[in-house]
């Protein structure tokens, strides 16, 4: 099973493909150049579509919406999330949304853990042959939370 995790952002989005053996198969931080929102979203769409075509994940997991004090930031993040959601739908990839708090709680035991604490736990749990960016660590954490939820669902069915 391949899980693709996405830590969405307009300037930088972390994307990780993790298999069910907890091995990172692919990791990328997708950076966009400053410019028109439509151009940046189109770039994200094109690059992410290629990644989905190459890796053909079984499920996608996306960080769910979080509260932002800055309205513009919230709207831009919503647009980026929409691009990821639509692209996965077009590729037939089912989507799970998980809150950052739930990921942090599952990995560190604290729902308000800092990014470096999440990165530390991901480093200890996944097999990866390179250093990841903070966005990629967040995406890998989403993959781990997804795999945990799938494992729990399978156990409950037995």
N, C-alpha and C positions, 0 to 999 in steps of 0.2 A: 504494500500500500504506500502511495506517495501522498504527502500532505504539503500543500503550498501555503505558507503563512505570509501575511502582508501587514506591515506596519506602515499605514498610509500617511503621506505628507506631500504637500505641494512642492517644496524644495527638495526633499529627499524621502524616498520610500524604501523601506527594507523589505526584501523578498527572499524567502528561504524555502527550499524544497527539502523535506526531511522524510526518510523512509521509516517503516515500522521497526527497524533495528536501531533507531535513534541515530542514524548517520546523516550528516548534511551532504546532500548530493549536489546542491547548487545554492549559492548565496550571492546576492547582488544588492547594492544600494543604488537605486535609480535616481539620479540627480536631474533636475530640470533647470534650464537657464532662465534667468529673469526675463519677463516679457509678457505678452498677452496671455490671459488665462486660457483662452481657447487653444492656443498653440501648445501650451504646457500640458493641458489635458490630452490633446491629440498625441503628443509625444509619449505620454504615459500609456495611453491606449495601445499604440503601435508596438512599443517595446514589450509590454505585458502580454499582448496577444502572441507575440513570437515566443515568449517564455512558455506560455501555456501550450502552444503547438509543439514545442520541442519536448517538454517534460510530461505532458498529459497526466496531471495529478488526479487522484481519485476524489479528493475533497480540498476545498480551499477554506482557510480560516482568516478572518479579517478582524482587526481591532474594532470593537463597536464604538459608537459615537460617545465622546466624552464632552463634558461641559467646558466651554471656553468663555472667559469674560469678554474677549474681543470678538465682536460679531463678524467682522471680516474674516478672521482666522477660522471661525466656525463654518462660515459659508464656503470658504475655499476647501476646507477639509471635507465637507459634505460633498462637494463636487468631485474631489479626488476619490472618495469612497465610492461614489456613484460610478465612476469609470471602472474601478476594479470590480464592482458587483456586476455591471453590465457585461464586461469582458468575460468574466467567468460564466455568466449565464449563456452567452453566445457560444462558448466552448463546451457547454454541458457539464460544467464543474459545479457540484452542489456546494453551497456555502454555509459555514457556521460562523457566527459572530460571537466573540468573547470579549468581555470588558477587561481593560488593563488591570483593574483591581483584582479580578478573579485570577488572572495569570500570575500576578505578584503574590497573591495569597497562596496559590498552589505551589509556586516555586520556592518562596522564602518563608511562608507562614505569616507574612505581614501584608495586608492589602495596600499599604502605603509605602512599600519598599522603594528605595531609590533605584535608578537605572543601573548603577554599578553593582548593586546586590543581585538584580535579575541576571545581569551578564555573568556574574560569578557563578551562580547556580547553573546557568545554561552551559558554561564552560565545563562544569563538573559532570553534566548529564549527557551531553551529545558528543558524538564522534565527529571531529572536524579537523581538517589538515591545514587550516589557515586561521589567522586572527580575523574576527568578524567586526563590523562596525556596530555602533550602538543600535542602529536601526535594524541591522541583521540579527542582533541578539534578541531584540524585542520580537521580531518575526519568528525566530526559532522558539522563543518562549510560547508564542501562540500555537505553534505546531505541537509542542509538548502538551499543552493544555488540551488541545483537540484530541490527540492520541489517548490521553488519560480519560477523557469523556467517552470516547469510542470503546476503550477497554472496559470502563465501568458499565456501559450499556450492554455490552456482550455478556459480562458476568451476571447482570441482573436478569437477562433473558434465560439463563440456565436454570 
